[in-house]
Amino acid sequence: MSAAPPQTPVAPKAPDPAVRTAGKEGRPPRDPAAPASNFLRAVIAEDKRNGKYGGQVVTRFPPEPNGYLHYGHAKSIILNFGLAAENDGRCHLRFDDTNPIKEDVEFEDSIADSVRWLGFDWGPHRHHASDYYDQLYAFAEWFIEQGLAYVDSQSADQLRASRGTLTQPGTASPYRARSPEASLALFRRMRGGEFPDGAHILRLKIDMASPNVNMRDPGIYRIRHASHHRTGDNWCIYPLYDYTHCISDALERITHSICTLEFQDHRPLYDWVIEKLADGGKLLRPLPQQYEFARLNLTYVVLSKRRLIELVAGGHVDGWDDPRMPTLVGARRRGFTPEGFRLFAERIGVSKADSWIDMSVLEDCMRDDLNARAPRRIAVLDPVKLVIDNYPEGASKECFAPNHPQRPELGKRAVPFSRELWIERDDFQEHPQKGYFRLSPGAEVRLRYAFIVKCTGADKDAAGNVTAIHCTYDADTRSGTPGADARKVKGNIHWLSAAHAVPAEVRLYDRLFAAPFPGLRNPWGTRGDDAPVEAVVSPGHATVVAGDDDADPAEPVERNYLDDLNPASKRVITAFVEPLLAAAAREDRIQFERHGYFVADLADHAPGKPVFNRAVTLKDSWAKP
């Protein structure tokens, strides 16, 4: 099979303004709630129409268990599991555990939990690349016996120098002519542990002059004396990704092998390996077909694993599950929902063209989902006392508020009312600015779900700070009574009974970075992880591991991305919440009226110690003017 020429990296496009507003030159606005296109649905529909794979659809999600999943992985999970579900197929969860130095069972468990949290299940199809180590080794011996692979004994520097560039062919290794018998003997000695790391590497014999550097005798086995978290010390040679991935797909009878665009130039190698094995009677046909889609490029975040590690190790965040981190464990703790992620994946669609998605699109999806499902509750985040001077001391009554204004079937809840209330400090101005319709001396407002009150003055401390606001109430204006309609006022504020409100820790989270492209890299130029192949490949191996998107040391930046950290990304306050929230369970999601959507913290919330995290504000505070 001839090798396809490598594709020139394409820079991601700018965030599409049509996602949120009408485009220029009369282009009609795109409905942000409408699903975007997904070219893979058309591919699968055509395959089913033609009877390819007997009408079956089998996909897989193949992460390397060397870290925590992030937002980009959510897109891939939803795509692979979603396409399988839409077509009555199945999706496998397969761990690409071929690098024992970086991998750990802790990461496997976290990945599996995240996939389940997103709403998917793999049934009996939880696999590992290490499940196939014996077959992979046997196939490697077969390649050697057929004269299609050889053991190369060059040093790492020599291997690197001989690979060539995108414009110059590679140079054949002096060991390329090594006989199959000699290579097989050496390979078995490698397997037996006779050589140190780096002494030899097994390479396929393809074409050192190929314009696609991935076809220039890629390495498929390396020596690595390291204990594996599943196989222990049974192996001291490990297969490399490009070799392992395609064979694992074929052994599992995957039909559609879906990966991101950076693997487009690896497809000829994918096909070459499994075609040779099928021709030799080692694999069954029909063989899997690889398809590539554009990865998620999201503003205001970094998804590079190297940078995420730096954020954690440098103490810039509070761990991998910090709600500001773009990890799925962080998203869950922040209060983002699986349904919101699925809505996001549907709205941005699947294409082969790289583009930037604005963070506001993801946040809008979370708002839309939470708006539909989150019950309403009252919280006062910056409290100041409001005293109703003409209300009886020690008396209280119940007011009734809807649990969800768009879902009357959820009923109403009782909210206690008393003489002293907590209100938001910014709901009072002693000298109101024009257009201010909340409390000020002589002004009237409605206390939501309760009465109309009129401000009569305020108490201040020696520094001039307001310590309490005084008012009188009109007993005939209680909400839900005929008197409520007799008088209208413009202002409407929320409140809590001071005697009944529950103190709570509230964490106000916002975007971790203040700039859309942290480090001010040129978003219209080449991204680091789309760098020319020779800038990122390791000697003897022309690939980056799937999910290991940290190959960005050559990325052009204008300054350190850490300079763009948002100093206001986390603010912890003590607030008051309504009594019902004292019984909230961890991960209960609610809307704090007038404030936003919050969640009872997965780690720290407890009875008697409520802790709520802000997931997203009610409106996009980052919207451009």
Secondary structure, 3 states (H helix, E strand, C coil): CCCCCCCCCCCCECCCHHHCCCCCCCCCCCCCCCCCCEHHHHHHHHHHHHCHHHHCCEEEECCCCCCCCEHHHHHHHHHHHHHHHHCCCEEEEEECCCCCCCCCHHHHHHHHHHHHHCCCCCCCCEEEHHHHHHHHHHHHHHHHHCCCEEEECCCHHHHHHHCCCCCCCCCCCCCCCCCHHHHHHHHHHHHCCCCCCCCCEEEECCCCCCCCHHHCCCEEEEECCCCECCCECCCCEEECHHHHHHHHHHHCCCCEEEEEHHHHHHHHHHHHHHHHHHHCCCCCCCCCEEEEECCCEECCCCCCHHHHHHHHHCCCCCCCCCCCCCEHHHHHHHCCCHHHHHHHHHHHCECCCCEEECHHHHHHHHHHHHHHHCCEECEECCEEEEEECCCCCCCEEEEEEECCCCCHHHCEEEEEEECEEEEEHHHECCCCCCCCCCECCCCEEEECCCCEEEEEEEEECCCCCEEEEEEEEEHHHCCCCHHHHCCCCCEEECCEECCCCEEEEEEEECCCECCCCCCCCCCCCCCHHHCCHHHHCECCECCCCCCCCCCCCCCCCCCCHHHHECCCCEEEEEEEECHHHHHCCCCCEEEECCCEEEEECCCCCECCECEEEEEEECCCCCCCC
